């Protein structure tokens, strides 16, 4: 009970403080937060321990859909990776949640930084039955990234957009893998 009351008081104080901040102060705080998240994302990429949680998918011909970020993701942990897409459809799909899951090993993992500080990652994810070539683009100073997935079994390339998080801060649900 005391903990709940403390949390409510804390929220009220935070809202009161937020209302007293000027637009410039709010913008400065947001920039500091974005900077911290960007540093955290770069560190996770370099350690090969990250998840890109996607909230939007762009299909081959430009159609776009918003998706659930805990079931649409690319996750890398050491030499293992999971690439999963799951759409909000009534059909369960091969992974049981409306899409496809590739759970496999990472090869050809390469991280490059251009002159402007933008990061690009390329890798192959080799599952039991299928594999995919994955390209991730992370603009400098943010944790908002784009991943292009090129499956080997068809030409249905798709692009996911979302945020890169350290793997321990990620909250994803993995379906059955192929």
Buried (B, 14 or more C-beta within 10 A) or exposed (E): EEEEEEEEEEEEEEEEEEEEEEEEEEEEEEEEEBEEBBEBBBEBBEEBBBBBBBBBBBEEEEEEEEBBBBBBBBBBBEEEBBBBBBBEEEEEBBBEBBBBBBBBEBEEBEBEEEEEEBBBBBBBBBBEEBBBBBBBBBBEBBBBBBBBBBBBEEEEBBBBBBBBBBBEEBEBEBBEBB
